[in-house]
Amino acid sequence: MPQSVDDHNLFREFPEFSDRIEFLWEQDNEFASAAEEYHALDKQIRGLQMSNIPTSDFHFEELKKRRCMLKDRLYNMIAMPFSSPSAYYRYR
């Protein structure tokens, strides 16, 4: 039986913040860079899971740990209050 492979897309992980994610992706280079890396890692991990490509457990677990660290970092950026009123009004 094929293994279930979850999509950890940021919009799927944090649907309540979809507008904020979109805004940060367009306006914040640091966020955009981390989000691109996160999505690339997620795609790589899902690809390995779906194709059953042989990989060491250590390598696979390291990829998943890196994705988790990026997810935490991105969540902190998403949930952080805006630093200035003008940024808030641009977002709204």
Backbone hydrogen bonds, N-H to C=O, Kabsch-Sander energy under -0.5 kcal/mol:
donor,donor_aa,acceptor,acceptor_aa,energy
6,D,4,S,-0.6
8,H,6,D,-0.6
12,R,9,N,-0.7
13,E,9,N,-2.6
14,F,10,L,-2.6
17,F,14,F,-2.1
18,S,15,P,-1.4
21,I,17,F,-3.0
22,E,18,S,-2.3
23,F,19,D,-2.4
24,L,20,R,-2.9
25,W,21,I,-2.6
26,E,22,E,-1.6
27,Q,23,F,-2.3
28,D,24,L,-2.8
29,N,27,Q,-0.6
32,A,28,D,-2.8
33,S,29,N,-2.4
34,A,30,E,-2.2
35,A,31,F,-3.0
36,E,32,A,-2.4
37,E,33,S,-2.1
38,Y,34,A,-2.5
39,H,35,A,-2.7
40,A,36,E,-2.3
41,L,37,E,-2.5
42,D,38,Y,-2.6
43,K,39,H,-2.3
44,Q,40,A,-2.3
45,I,41,L,-2.9
46,R,42,D,-2.7
47,G,43,K,-2.4
48,L,44,Q,-2.2
49,Q,45,I,-2.3
50,M,46,R,-2.8
51,S,47,G,-2.1
52,N,48,L,-1.0
53,I,48,L,-0.8
60,F,56,S,-2.5
61,E,57,D,-2.9
62,E,58,F,-2.2
63,L,59,H,-2.1
64,K,60,F,-2.1
65,K,61,E,-2.4
66,R,62,E,-2.4
67,R,63,L,-2.3
68,C,64,K,-2.2
69,M,65,K,-2.6
70,L,66,R,-2.4
71,K,67,R,-2.5
72,D,68,C,-2.3
73,R,69,M,-2.2
74,L,70,L,-3.0
75,Y,71,K,-2.7
76,N,72,D,-2.3
77,M,73,R,-1.7
78,I,74,L,-2.7
79,A,75,Y,-3.1
80,M,76,N,-0.9
88,Y,84,S,-1.7
89,Y,85,P,-2.3
90,R,86,S,-1.9
91,Y,87,A,-1.8
92,R,88,Y,-2.2
